[in-house]
Amino acid sequence: MADRVQRIDVLDVYRDAASVKVVTGLWIDYMHLSKLNGEWRVLDLVLQYTCK
């Protein structure tokens, strides 16, 4: 179950743009999101593998 989301941190929101950090047991995902027609969409995703 190490791939389950452990934490979601909203790093910044300004109008229709946001930066988010998602932490799981294996990965840290950094996302840039944009709101389009009232729905958030992922524009960019950077994955970091955390297992040693």
mmCIF file as gemmi writes it, N, C-alpha and C atoms, coordinates in Angstrom:
data_model
loop_
_atom_site.group_PDB
_atom_site.id
_atom_site.type_symbol
_atom_site.label_atom_id
_atom_site.label_alt_id
_atom_site.label_comp_id
_atom_site.label_asym_id
_atom_site.label_entity_id
_atom_site.label_seq_id
_atom_site.pdbx_PDB_ins_code
_atom_site.Cartn_x
_atom_site.Cartn_y
_atom_site.Cartn_z
_atom_site.occupancy
_atom_site.B_iso_or_equiv
_atom_site.pdbx_formal_charge
_atom_site.auth_seq_id
_atom_site.auth_asym_id
_atom_site.pdbx_PDB_model_num
ATOM 1 N N . MET Axp A 1 ? 0.813 -1.201 0 1 0 ? 1 A 1
ATOM 2 C CA . MET Axp A 1 ? 0 0 0 1 0 ? 1 A 1
ATOM 3 C C . MET Axp A 1 ? 0.856 1.264 0 1 0 ? 1 A 1
ATOM 4 N N . ALA Axp A 2 ? 2.147 1.128 -0.303 1 0 ? 2 A 1
ATOM 5 C CA . ALA Axp A 2 ? 3.049 2.27 -0.266 1 0 ? 2 A 1
ATOM 6 C C . ALA Axp A 2 ? 2.755 3.298 -1.343 1 0 ? 2 A 1
ATOM 7 N N . ASP Axp A 3 ? 1.933 2.941 -2.339 1 0 ? 3 A 1
ATOM 8 C CA . ASP Axp A 3 ? 1.64 3.88 -3.424 1 0 ? 3 A 1
ATOM 9 C C . ASP Axp A 3 ? 0.425 4.753 -3.133 1 0 ? 3 A 1
ATOM 10 N N . ARG Axp A 4 ? -0.187 4.604 -1.987 1 0 ? 4 A 1
ATOM 11 C CA . ARG Axp A 4 ? -1.351 5.43 -1.638 1 0 ? 4 A 1
ATOM 12 C C . ARG Axp A 4 ? -0.936 6.831 -1.241 1 0 ? 4 A 1
ATOM 13 N N . VAL Axp A 5 ? -1.817 7.775 -1.499 1 0 ? 5 A 1
ATOM 14 C CA . VAL Axp A 5 ? -1.545 9.173 -1.16 1 0 ? 5 A 1
ATOM 15 C C . VAL Axp A 5 ? -1.512 9.324 0.36 1 0 ? 5 A 1
ATOM 16 N N . GLN Axp A 6 ? -0.41 9.871 0.846 1 0 ? 6 A 1
ATOM 17 C CA . GLN Axp A 6 ? -0.26 10.118 2.275 1 0 ? 6 A 1
ATOM 18 C C . GLN Axp A 6 ? -0.561 11.572 2.624 1 0 ? 6 A 1
ATOM 19 N N . ARG Axp A 7 ? -0.241 12.463 1.675 1 0 ? 7 A 1
ATOM 20 C CA . ARG Axp A 7 ? -0.419 13.892 1.967 1 0 ? 7 A 1
ATOM 21 C C . ARG Axp A 7 ? -0.526 14.668 0.663 1 0 ? 7 A 1
ATOM 22 N N . ILE Axp A 8 ? -1.366 15.69 0.654 1 0 ? 8 A 1
ATOM 23 C CA . ILE Axp A 8 ? -1.464 16.632 -0.459 1 0 ? 8 A 1
ATOM 24 C C . ILE Axp A 8 ? -1.264 18.024 0.119 1 0 ? 8 A 1
ATOM 25 N N . ASP Axp A 9 ? -0.242 18.726 -0.39 1 0 ? 9 A 1
ATOM 26 C CA . ASP Axp A 9 ? 0.057 20.084 0.058 1 0 ? 9 A 1
ATOM 27 C C . ASP Axp A 9 ? -0.219 21.048 -1.095 1 0 ? 9 A 1
ATOM 28 N N . VAL Axp A 10 ? -1.107 21.999 -0.876 1 0 ? 10 A 1
ATOM 29 C CA . VAL Axp A 10 ? -1.321 23.061 -1.854 1 0 ? 10 A 1
ATOM 30 C C . VAL Axp A 10 ? -0.264 24.111 -1.565 1 0 ? 10 A 1
ATOM 31 N N . LEU Axp A 11 ? 0.687 24.242 -2.471 1 0 ? 11 A 1
ATOM 32 C CA . LEU Axp A 11 ? 1.816 25.141 -2.257 1 0 ? 11 A 1
ATOM 33 C C . LEU Axp A 11 ? 1.46 26.593 -2.547 1 0 ? 11 A 1
ATOM 34 N N . ASP Axp A 12 ? 0.623 26.813 -3.572 1 0 ? 12 A 1
ATOM 35 C CA . ASP Axp A 12 ? 0.248 28.175 -3.934 1 0 ? 12 A 1
ATOM 36 C C . ASP Axp A 12 ? -0.971 28.144 -4.845 1 0 ? 12 A 1
ATOM 37 N N . VAL Axp A 13 ? -1.843 29.123 -4.683 1 0 ? 13 A 1
ATOM 38 C CA . VAL Axp A 13 ? -2.988 29.307 -5.582 1 0 ? 13 A 1
ATOM 39 C C . VAL Axp A 13 ? -3.095 30.792 -5.888 1 0 ? 13 A 1
ATOM 40 N N . TYR Axp A 14 ? -3.236 31.118 -7.153 1 0 ? 14 A 1
ATOM 41 C CA . TYR Axp A 14 ? -3.48 32.495 -7.564 1 0 ? 14 A 1
ATOM 42 C C . TYR Axp A 14 ? -4.438 32.451 -8.75 1 0 ? 14 A 1
ATOM 43 N N . ARG Axp A 15 ? -5.611 33.001 -8.541 1 0 ? 15 A 1
ATOM 44 C CA . ARG Axp A 15 ? -6.679 33.008 -9.534 1 0 ? 15 A 1
ATOM 45 C C . ARG Axp A 15 ? -6.932 31.597 -10.065 1 0 ? 15 A 1
ATOM 46 N N . ASP Axp A 16 ? -6.579 31.335 -11.305 1 0 ? 16 A 1
ATOM 47 C CA . ASP Axp A 16 ? -6.869 30.036 -11.921 1 0 ? 16 A 1
ATOM 48 C C . ASP Axp A 16 ? -5.621 29.174 -12.087 1 0 ? 16 A 1
ATOM 49 N N . ALA Axp A 17 ? -4.605 29.396 -11.246 1 0 ? 17 A 1
ATOM 50 C CA . ALA Axp A 17 ? -3.379 28.604 -11.305 1 0 ? 17 A 1
ATOM 51 C C . ALA Axp A 17 ? -3.025 28.119 -9.904 1 0 ? 17 A 1
ATOM 52 N N . ALA Axp A 18 ? -2.441 26.914 -9.834 1 0 ? 18 A 1
ATOM 53 C CA . ALA Axp A 18 ? -2.057 26.36 -8.536 1 0 ? 18 A 1
ATOM 54 C C . ALA Axp A 18 ? -0.843 25.457 -8.684 1 0 ? 18 A 1
ATOM 55 N N . SER Axp A 19 ? -0.078 25.342 -7.59 1 0 ? 19 A 1
ATOM 56 C CA . SER Axp A 19 ? 1.026 24.395 -7.477 1 0 ? 19 A 1
ATOM 57 C C . SER Axp A 19 ? 0.71 23.47 -6.312 1 0 ? 19 A 1
ATOM 58 N N . VAL Axp A 20 ? 0.893 22.157 -6.534 1 0 ? 20 A 1
ATOM 59 C CA . VAL Axp A 20 ? 0.501 21.155 -5.543 1 0 ? 20 A 1
ATOM 60 C C . VAL Axp A 20 ? 1.616 20.126 -5.41 1 0 ? 20 A 1
ATOM 61 N N . LYS Axp A 21 ? 1.812 19.633 -4.177 1 0 ? 21 A 1
ATOM 62 C CA . LYS Axp A 21 ? 2.756 18.544 -3.906 1 0 ? 21 A 1
ATOM 63 C C . LYS Axp A 21 ? 1.958 17.369 -3.362 1 0 ? 21 A 1
ATOM 64 N N . VAL Axp A 22 ? 2.122 16.19 -3.986 1 0 ? 22 A 1
ATOM 65 C CA . VAL Axp A 22 ? 1.427 14.973 -3.562 1 0 ? 22 A 1
ATOM 66 C C . VAL Axp A 22 ? 2.482 13.973 -3.096 1 0 ? 22 A 1
ATOM 67 N N . VAL Axp A 23 ? 2.349 13.486 -1.869 1 0 ? 23 A 1
ATOM 68 C CA . VAL Axp A 23 ? 3.324 12.558 -1.297 1 0 ? 23 A 1
ATOM 69 C C . VAL Axp A 23 ? 2.678 11.194 -1.124 1 0 ? 23 A 1
ATOM 70 N N . THR Axp A 24 ? 3.346 10.159 -1.651 1 0 ? 24 A 1
ATOM 71 C CA . THR Axp A 24 ? 2.957 8.767 -1.419 1 0 ? 24 A 1
ATOM 72 C C . THR Axp A 24 ? 4.147 8.075 -0.776 1 0 ? 24 A 1
ATOM 73 N N . GLY Axp A 25 ? 4.041 6.811 -0.533 1 0 ? 25 A 1
ATOM 74 C CA . GLY Axp A 25 ? 5.156 6.073 0.053 1 0 ? 25 A 1
ATOM 75 C C . GLY Axp A 25 ? 6.321 5.899 -0.897 1 0 ? 25 A 1
ATOM 76 N N . LEU Axp A 26 ? 6.074 5.949 -2.198 1 0 ? 26 A 1
ATOM 77 C CA . LEU Axp A 26 ? 7.121 5.726 -3.201 1 0 ? 26 A 1
ATOM 78 C C . LEU Axp A 26 ? 7.49 6.967 -3.988 1 0 ? 26 A 1
ATOM 79 N N . TRP Axp A 27 ? 6.584 7.92 -4.088 1 0 ? 27 A 1
ATOM 80 C CA . TRP Axp A 27 ? 6.756 9.058 -4.981 1 0 ? 27 A 1
ATOM 81 C C . TRP Axp A 27 ? 6.418 10.374 -4.296 1 0 ? 27 A 1
ATOM 82 N N . ILE Axp A 28 ? 7.039 11.432 -4.802 1 0 ? 28 A 1
ATOM 83 C CA . ILE Axp A 28 ? 6.593 12.793 -4.535 1 0 ? 28 A 1
ATOM 84 C C . ILE Axp A 28 ? 6.293 13.393 -5.902 1 0 ? 28 A 1
ATOM 85 N N . ASP Axp A 29 ? 5.084 13.865 -6.094 1 0 ? 29 A 1
ATOM 86 C CA . ASP Axp A 29 ? 4.661 14.458 -7.36 1 0 ? 29 A 1
ATOM 87 C C . ASP Axp A 29 ? 4.486 15.96 -7.169 1 0 ? 29 A 1
ATOM 88 N N . TYR Axp A 30 ? 5.084 16.735 -8.048 1 0 ? 30 A 1
ATOM 89 C CA . TYR Axp A 30 ? 4.884 18.183 -8.067 1 0 ? 30 A 1
ATOM 90 C C . TYR Axp A 30 ? 4.048 18.502 -9.298 1 0 ? 30 A 1
ATOM 91 N N . MET Axp A 31 ? 2.93 19.191 -9.096 1 0 ? 31 A 1
ATOM 92 C CA . MET Axp A 31 ? 2 19.464 -10.191 1 0 ? 31 A 1
ATOM 93 C C . MET Axp A 31 ? 1.717 20.951 -10.326 1 0 ? 31 A 1
ATOM 94 N N . HIS Axp A 32 ? 1.569 21.394 -11.558 1 0 ? 32 A 1
ATOM 95 C CA . HIS Axp A 32 ? 1.042 22.715 -11.862 1 0 ? 32 A 1
ATOM 96 C C . HIS Axp A 32 ? -0.341 22.499 -12.448 1 0 ? 32 A 1
ATOM 97 N N . LEU Axp A 33 ? -1.323 23.204 -11.905 1 0 ? 33 A 1
ATOM 98 C CA . LEU Axp A 33 ? -2.701 23.044 -12.337 1 0 ? 33 A 1
ATOM 99 C C . LEU Axp A 33 ? -3.264 24.368 -12.833 1 0 ? 33 A 1
ATOM 100 N N . SER Axp A 34 ? -4.269 24.253 -13.694 1 0 ? 34 A 1
ATOM 101 C CA . SER Axp A 34 ? -4.973 25.429 -14.195 1 0 ? 34 A 1
ATOM 102 C C . SER Axp A 34 ? -6.464 25.128 -14.177 1 0 ? 34 A 1
ATOM 103 N N . LYS Axp A 35 ? -7.264 26.133 -13.812 1 0 ? 35 A 1
ATOM 104 C CA . LYS Axp A 35 ? -8.715 25.954 -13.794 1 0 ? 35 A 1
ATOM 105 C C . LYS Axp A 35 ? -9.274 26.397 -15.139 1 0 ? 35 A 1
ATOM 106 N N . LEU Axp A 36 ? -9.997 25.495 -15.8 1 0 ? 36 A 1
ATOM 107 C CA . LEU Axp A 36 ? -10.603 25.755 -17.098 1 0 ? 36 A 1
ATOM 108 C C . LEU Axp A 36 ? -12.07 25.355 -17.034 1 0 ? 36 A 1
ATOM 109 N N . ASN Axp A 37 ? -12.948 26.294 -17.313 1 0 ? 37 A 1
ATOM 110 C CA . ASN Axp A 37 ? -14.396 26.04 -17.246 1 0 ? 37 A 1
ATOM 111 C C . ASN Axp A 37 ? -14.814 25.462 -15.893 1 0 ? 37 A 1
ATOM 112 N N . GLY Axp A 38 ? -14.189 25.961 -14.825 1 0 ? 38 A 1
ATOM 113 C CA . GLY Axp A 38 ? -14.57 25.554 -13.475 1 0 ? 38 A 1
ATOM 114 C C . GLY Axp A 38 ? -13.956 24.249 -12.995 1 0 ? 38 A 1
ATOM 115 N N . GLU Axp A 39 ? -13.098 23.61 -13.802 1 0 ? 39 A 1
ATOM 116 C CA . GLU Axp A 39 ? -12.475 22.343 -13.413 1 0 ? 39 A 1
ATOM 117 C C . GLU Axp A 39 ? -10.954 22.479 -13.425 1 0 ? 39 A 1
ATOM 118 N N . TRP Axp A 40 ? -10.296 21.892 -12.404 1 0 ? 40 A 1
ATOM 119 C CA . TRP Axp A 40 ? -8.84 21.915 -12.344 1 0 ? 40 A 1
ATOM 120 C C . TRP Axp A 40 ? -8.269 20.862 -13.281 1 0 ? 40 A 1
ATOM 121 N N . ARG Axp A 41 ? -7.243 21.255 -14.043 1 0 ? 41 A 1
ATOM 122 C CA . ARG Axp A 41 ? -6.55 20.363 -14.983 1 0 ? 41 A 1
ATOM 123 C C . ARG Axp A 41 ? -5.06 20.391 -14.692 1 0 ? 41 A 1
ATOM 124 N N . VAL Axp A 42 ? -4.414 19.236 -14.77 1 0 ? 42 A 1
ATOM 125 C CA . VAL Axp A 42 ? -2.969 19.159 -14.57 1 0 ? 42 A 1
ATOM 126 C C . VAL Axp A 42 ? -2.276 19.578 -15.858 1 0 ? 42 A 1
ATOM 127 N N . LEU Axp A 43 ? -1.416 20.592 -15.752 1 0 ? 43 A 1
ATOM 128 C CA . LEU Axp A 43 ? -0.659 21.07 -16.91 1 0 ? 43 A 1
ATOM 129 C C . LEU Axp A 43 ? 0.719 20.441 -16.984 1 0 ? 43 A 1
ATOM 130 N N . ASP Axp A 44 ? 1.328 20.209 -15.819 1 0 ? 44 A 1
ATOM 131 C CA . ASP Axp A 44 ? 2.698 19.717 -15.764 1 0 ? 44 A 1
ATOM 132 C C . ASP Axp A 44 ? 2.849 18.846 -14.54 1 0 ? 44 A 1
ATOM 133 N N . LEU Axp A 45 ? 3.676 17.805 -14.653 1 0 ? 45 A 1
ATOM 134 C CA . LEU Axp A 45 ? 3.876 16.88 -13.558 1 0 ? 45 A 1
ATOM 135 C C . LEU Axp A 45 ? 5.344 16.468 -13.505 1 0 ? 45 A 1
ATOM 136 N N . VAL Axp A 46 ? 5.953 16.592 -12.337 1 0 ? 46 A 1
ATOM 137 C CA . VAL Axp A 46 ? 7.32 16.13 -12.116 1 0 ? 46 A 1
ATOM 138 C C . VAL Axp A 46 ? 7.268 15.081 -11.016 1 0 ? 46 A 1
ATOM 139 N N . LEU Axp A 47 ? 7.798 13.879 -11.297 1 0 ? 47 A 1
ATOM 140 C CA . LEU Axp A 47 ? 7.792 12.778 -10.352 1 0 ? 47 A 1
ATOM 141 C C . LEU Axp A 47 ? 9.186 12.584 -9.762 1 0 ? 47 A 1
ATOM 142 N N . GLN Axp A 48 ? 9.243 12.334 -8.476 1 0 ? 48 A 1
ATOM 143 C CA . GLN Axp A 48 ? 10.495 12.006 -7.81 1 0 ? 48 A 1
ATOM 144 C C . GLN Axp A 48 ? 10.304 10.702 -7.063 1 0 ? 48 A 1
ATOM 145 N N . TYR Axp A 49 ? 11.102 9.701 -7.41 1 0 ? 49 A 1
ATOM 146 C CA . TYR Axp A 49 ? 11.053 8.399 -6.752 1 0 ? 49 A 1
ATOM 147 C C . TYR Axp A 49 ? 11.778 8.506 -5.414 1 0 ? 49 A 1
ATOM 148 N N . THR Axp A 50 ? 11.157 8.039 -4.325 1 0 ? 50 A 1
ATOM 149 C CA . THR Axp A 50 ? 11.723 8.266 -2.993 1 0 ? 50 A 1
ATOM 150 C C . THR Axp A 50 ? 12.352 7.045 -2.353 1 0 ? 50 A 1
ATOM 151 N N . CYS Axp A 51 ? 12.182 5.852 -2.928 1 0 ? 51 A 1
ATOM 152 C CA . CYS Axp A 51 ? 12.748 4.642 -2.314 1 0 ? 51 A 1
ATOM 153 C C . CYS Axp A 51 ? 14.26 4.604 -2.497 1 0 ? 51 A 1
ATOM 154 N N . LYS Axp A 52 ? 14.906 4.102 -1.491 1 0 ? 52 A 1
ATOM 155 C CA . LYS Axp A 52 ? 16.376 4.062 -1.513 1 0 ? 52 A 1
ATOM 156 C C . LYS Axp A 52 ? 16.875 2.766 -2.073 1 0 ? 52 A 1
